[in-house]
Amino acid sequence: MPQRIFTRNVSAPRMLLLLALAVGLMVIDQHTTWLAPARAWMEDVGQELARMAGLVGRAAGWSRTQLAAPATLAAENQQLHAEILVLKGQIQQLAALSAENTQLRALLSAAPRPGQRLLMAQLISVAPDPMRHLIHIDHGSSDGVFVGQAVIDATGLMGQVIEVGEHHAEVLLISDERHAVPVAVAGSGVHAIAEGTGDYHRLRLRHVSPTLDVAMQDLLVTSGLGGRFPPGYPVGRITAIAHERGQAFVEVSVEPAARLDRSRQLLLVFPDAPAAPNAPAAPAAAVPPE
């Protein structure tokens, strides 16, 4: 107990001395400039210490990022790849929707002829056999579709219906080798027969005389002869005329107007008095002689 009193008595004078020293320094600093250099030096030391503390904090953050466990980095990388893949898929969907909207706007411009009605249809499948240019659409007898009905897209004649189910139908494209359609040269009215070649991008004219009035880039339209196709729908443009010496006929190539290998939105053409659904019809390639 006496020892504690002695210690307390020794500490009190020291505290009083330190307090008096602090008060004295404050008075001197307030009324003189003697301590200005020391104060400036202390401020510089404080700023340096703060800068070093910041460097330590940034170093700690860098180490946490760079020295993270490989498993964590691999997981984050995989997640980012998955998010990128999803975004790319969404972009592809947007591009497909944009292209579909463009086709739909084009179909709206394909106004029906007087006395005719158009029904929009969707392509649902394509024949797997490359030698047969057949497609299937999502409308059938329940929608009034009939064998021999003309099918068009936004730019021209696609083909004709050759088989009808209740909710779907099969369409033979004009590019199929079995298909033929009576055509006329727009303007001059010259008649010919356009046959399929098995190439989506090429038709040919049958039995064209060298004296026939046809020229490059002439537009061919359905003539209406035979009663199968309504008149006036674009079939294609003449892209080549070749006459080999000694041959009785001219070889004429035609580029189809319709997008035979790309169109997905189609139109079914209903004339004034459509044939009865599923009524017997001549083979698709059969065309009355000109």
C-alpha positions as CSV (number, residue, x, y, z in Angstrom):
1,M,0.0,0.0,0.0
2,P,2.7,2.6,0.8
3,Q,4.4,1.6,-2.4
4,R,1.3,2.5,-4.5
5,I,1.1,5.9,-2.8
6,F,4.8,6.6,-3.6
7,T,4.2,5.7,-7.3
8,R,1.1,7.8,-7.5
9,N,3.0,10.8,-5.9
10,V,5.9,10.3,-8.4
11,S,3.6,10.2,-11.4
12,A,1.6,13.3,-10.6
13,P,4.5,15.8,-10.9
14,R,5.4,14.3,-14.2
15,M,2.0,14.8,-15.5
16,L,1.9,18.3,-14.3
17,L,5.3,18.9,-15.9
18,L,4.1,17.5,-19.3
19,L,0.9,19.6,-19.0
20,A,2.8,22.7,-18.4
21,L,5.1,21.9,-21.3
22,A,2.2,21.4,-23.6
23,V,0.6,24.7,-22.5
24,G,3.9,26.5,-23.0
25,L,4.3,25.1,-26.5
26,M,0.8,26.1,-27.4
27,V,1.4,29.7,-26.2
28,I,4.7,29.9,-28.0
29,D,3.2,28.6,-31.2
30,Q,0.3,31.0,-31.0
31,H,2.4,34.2,-30.4
32,T,5.7,33.4,-32.2
33,T,6.9,31.6,-35.3
34,W,9.6,29.6,-33.5
35,L,7.8,26.3,-34.0
36,A,6.7,26.9,-37.6
37,P,9.5,24.7,-39.1
38,A,8.7,21.9,-36.7
39,R,5.0,22.1,-37.5
40,A,5.7,21.9,-41.3
41,W,8.0,19.0,-40.8
42,M,5.3,17.2,-38.8
43,E,2.7,17.8,-41.6
44,D,5.1,16.4,-44.2
45,V,5.6,13.3,-42.1
46,G,1.9,12.9,-41.6
47,Q,1.2,13.1,-45.4
48,E,3.9,10.6,-46.1
49,L,2.5,8.2,-43.6
50,A,-1.0,8.6,-45.1
51,R,0.4,7.9,-48.6
52,M,2.2,4.8,-47.3
53,A,-1.1,3.6,-45.7
54,G,-2.9,4.0,-49.1
55,L,-0.2,2.0,-50.9
56,V,-0.5,-0.7,-48.3
57,G,-4.3,-0.8,-48.9
58,R,-3.9,-1.0,-52.7
59,A,-1.3,-3.7,-52.4
60,A,-3.7,-5.7,-50.2
61,G,-6.5,-5.3,-52.8
62,W,-4.1,-6.3,-55.6
63,S,-3.0,-9.4,-53.8
64,R,-6.6,-10.4,-53.1
65,T,-7.3,-10.2,-56.9
66,Q,-4.1,-11.6,-58.2
67,L,-3.6,-14.3,-55.7
68,A,-7.2,-15.6,-55.6
69,A,-7.7,-19.3,-55.7
70,P,-7.5,-20.8,-59.2
71,A,-10.8,-22.5,-58.7
72,T,-12.5,-19.2,-58.0
73,L,-11.1,-17.6,-61.1
74,A,-12.0,-20.6,-63.2
75,A,-15.6,-20.5,-61.9
76,E,-15.9,-16.7,-62.7
77,N,-14.4,-17.3,-66.2
78,Q,-17.0,-20.0,-66.9
79,Q,-19.8,-17.9,-65.7
80,L,-18.7,-15.0,-67.9
81,H,-18.5,-17.3,-70.9
82,A,-22.0,-18.6,-70.2
83,E,-23.3,-15.0,-70.0
84,I,-21.6,-14.1,-73.3
85,L,-23.2,-17.2,-75.0
86,V,-26.6,-16.2,-73.8
87,L,-26.2,-12.6,-75.1
88,K,-25.0,-13.9,-78.5
89,G,-28.1,-16.2,-78.7
90,Q,-30.4,-13.2,-77.9
91,I,-28.7,-11.1,-80.6
92,Q,-29.3,-14.0,-83.1
93,Q,-32.9,-14.0,-82.2
94,L,-33.2,-10.3,-82.7
95,A,-31.6,-10.6,-86.2
96,A,-34.0,-13.4,-87.1
97,L,-37.0,-11.4,-85.9
98,S,-35.8,-8.4,-87.9
99,A,-35.5,-10.5,-91.1
100,E,-39.0,-12.0,-90.5
101,N,-40.5,-8.5,-90.0
102,T,-38.9,-7.4,-93.3
103,Q,-40.5,-10.4,-95.1
104,L,-43.9,-9.6,-93.5
105,R,-43.7,-6.0,-94.6
106,A,-42.9,-7.2,-98.2
107,L,-45.9,-9.6,-98.1
108,L,-48.2,-6.7,-97.2
109,S,-47.2,-5.0,-100.4
110,A,-48.3,-8.1,-102.5
111,A,-51.9,-6.9,-102.8
112,P,-54.3,-9.4,-104.3
113,R,-55.7,-8.9,-107.8
114,P,-59.4,-7.9,-108.1
115,G,-61.6,-10.9,-107.3
116,Q,-58.8,-12.8,-105.6
117,R,-58.1,-13.5,-101.9
118,L,-54.7,-14.2,-100.3
119,L,-54.1,-16.3,-97.2
120,M,-50.8,-16.1,-95.4
121,A,-49.0,-19.4,-94.7
122,Q,-45.8,-20.4,-92.9
123,L,-43.1,-22.8,-94.2
124,I,-42.7,-25.6,-91.7
125,S,-40.4,-28.0,-93.5
126,V,-38.4,-28.7,-96.6
127,A,-38.0,-32.1,-98.4
128,P,-34.7,-33.7,-97.5
129,D,-34.2,-35.1,-101.0
130,P,-32.1,-32.4,-102.9
131,M,-33.5,-33.7,-106.2
132,R,-37.1,-32.8,-105.2
133,H,-38.0,-29.2,-104.5
134,L,-40.8,-29.7,-102.2
135,I,-41.9,-27.7,-99.1
136,H,-44.6,-28.1,-96.5
137,I,-46.8,-25.3,-95.2
138,D,-49.0,-24.9,-92.1
139,H,-52.4,-24.7,-93.8
140,G,-54.6,-27.4,-95.2
141,S,-58.1,-28.4,-96.2
142,S,-59.5,-27.0,-93.0
143,D,-58.4,-23.6,-94.3
144,G,-59.8,-24.1,-97.8
145,V,-56.4,-25.1,-99.4
146,F,-56.9,-27.2,-102.6
147,V,-54.7,-29.2,-105.0
148,G,-53.4,-27.0,-107.8
149,Q,-53.5,-23.8,-105.8
150,A,-50.9,-21.2,-106.6
151,V,-48.4,-20.2,-103.9
152,I,-46.5,-16.9,-104.0
153,D,-44.1,-15.0,-101.8
154,A,-43.5,-11.3,-101.6
155,T,-41.7,-11.1,-105.0
156,G,-43.1,-13.8,-107.3
157,L,-44.5,-17.2,-107.9
158,M,-43.3,-20.0,-105.6
159,G,-45.1,-23.0,-106.9
160,Q,-48.4,-24.9,-106.5
161,V,-50.0,-27.2,-104.0
162,I,-49.8,-30.9,-105.0
163,E,-51.0,-32.6,-101.8
164,V,-53.4,-31.4,-99.0
165,G,-53.8,-32.7,-95.5
166,E,-56.2,-31.3,-92.9
167,H,-53.8,-28.9,-91.4
168,H,-50.8,-28.8,-93.8
169,A,-50.1,-29.0,-97.5
170,E,-47.2,-29.9,-99.8
171,V,-46.0,-27.4,-102.4
172,L,-44.0,-28.2,-105.5
173,L,-41.7,-25.3,-106.3
174,I,-41.3,-24.0,-109.8
175,S,-37.6,-24.9,-109.7
176,D,-38.4,-28.6,-109.5
177,E,-37.5,-30.5,-112.7
178,R,-41.1,-31.9,-112.8
179,H,-42.7,-28.4,-112.8
180,A,-43.7,-26.2,-115.8
181,V,-45.7,-23.0,-115.9
182,P,-47.1,-21.1,-118.9
183,V,-45.6,-17.6,-118.9
184,A,-45.8,-14.4,-121.0
185,V,-43.3,-11.7,-121.6
186,A,-44.5,-8.6,-119.8
187,G,-45.2,-5.9,-122.4
188,S,-45.0,-7.9,-125.6
189,G,-47.2,-10.7,-124.5
190,V,-45.1,-13.4,-126.1
191,H,-46.0,-16.8,-124.7
192,A,-43.6,-19.6,-123.5
193,I,-43.3,-22.4,-121.0
194,A,-40.9,-22.0,-118.0
195,E,-39.5,-25.3,-116.7
196,G,-37.7,-26.1,-113.5
197,T,-34.1,-27.2,-113.8
198,G,-33.4,-28.5,-110.3
199,D,-31.6,-25.3,-109.4
200,Y,-33.3,-22.8,-107.1
201,H,-31.8,-20.0,-109.0
202,R,-32.5,-21.0,-112.6
203,L,-35.4,-21.8,-114.8
204,R,-35.4,-22.4,-118.6
205,L,-37.9,-21.7,-121.4
206,R,-39.0,-24.7,-123.4
207,H,-39.0,-24.7,-127.3
208,V,-38.1,-21.1,-127.9
209,S,-37.8,-20.2,-131.5
210,P,-34.8,-18.0,-132.6
211,T,-37.3,-15.6,-134.1
212,L,-39.2,-15.2,-130.9
213,D,-39.2,-11.7,-129.5
214,V,-37.4,-12.2,-126.2
215,A,-34.5,-10.2,-124.8
216,M,-32.2,-10.0,-121.8
217,Q,-33.9,-8.8,-118.5
218,D,-37.4,-9.3,-120.0
219,L,-39.8,-9.9,-117.1
220,L,-41.9,-13.1,-117.4
221,V,-45.3,-13.4,-115.7
222,T,-47.9,-16.1,-115.4
223,S,-50.0,-16.0,-118.6
224,G,-53.1,-17.7,-117.0
225,L,-53.3,-20.2,-119.8
226,G,-54.4,-23.6,-118.7
227,G,-56.3,-22.2,-115.7
228,R,-53.8,-23.4,-113.1
229,F,-52.1,-20.1,-112.2
230,P,-53.8,-16.7,-112.1
231,P,-52.3,-14.3,-114.7
232,G,-49.9,-11.5,-113.9
233,Y,-47.7,-12.9,-111.1
234,P,-44.0,-12.5,-111.7
235,V,-42.1,-15.7,-112.5
236,G,-38.6,-14.4,-113.3
237,R,-36.3,-12.4,-115.6
238,I,-34.3,-13.6,-118.6
239,T,-30.6,-13.8,-117.7
240,A,-29.1,-15.6,-120.7
241,I,-30.0,-16.5,-124.3
242,A,-27.9,-19.0,-126.1
243,H,-28.4,-20.3,-129.7
244,E,-26.1,-23.1,-130.8
245,R,-25.5,-23.5,-134.5
246,G,-27.6,-26.3,-136.0
247,Q,-30.1,-26.3,-133.1
248,A,-33.8,-25.5,-133.9
249,F,-34.4,-23.8,-130.6
250,V,-32.8,-21.2,-128.4
251,E,-31.7,-22.0,-124.8
252,V,-33.1,-19.3,-122.5
253,S,-32.2,-19.1,-118.8
254,V,-34.5,-17.4,-116.3
255,E,-33.8,-16.2,-112.8
256,P,-36.8,-16.8,-110.6
257,A,-38.5,-13.8,-109.1
258,A,-39.4,-15.6,-105.9
259,R,-36.9,-16.4,-103.2
260,L,-37.4,-20.1,-103.6
261,D,-34.7,-21.2,-101.1
262,R,-35.2,-18.5,-98.5
263,S,-38.8,-17.4,-98.1
264,R,-40.6,-18.6,-95.0
265,Q,-43.8,-16.5,-95.1
266,L,-45.9,-17.4,-98.2
267,L,-49.3,-16.5,-99.6
268,L,-52.0,-18.9,-100.9
269,V,-53.9,-17.4,-103.9
270,F,-57.7,-18.0,-104.0
271,P,-59.4,-17.2,-107.3
272,D,-63.0,-16.3,-107.8
273,A,-64.2,-19.9,-107.9
274,P,-61.5,-22.1,-106.4
275,A,-61.5,-25.8,-107.2
276,A,-63.2,-28.0,-104.6
277,P,-60.8,-29.1,-101.8
278,N,-58.9,-32.2,-102.7
279,A,-60.4,-32.3,-106.2
280,P,-58.6,-34.5,-108.7
281,A,-56.0,-32.5,-110.6
282,A,-53.6,-33.2,-113.5
283,P,-50.0,-33.9,-112.5
284,A,-48.1,-30.9,-111.3
285,A,-45.7,-30.8,-114.4
286,A,-48.5,-31.3,-116.9
287,V,-49.2,-28.0,-118.8
288,P,-51.5,-27.7,-121.8
289,P,-49.7,-27.1,-125.0
290,E,-49.4,-23.4,-126.1
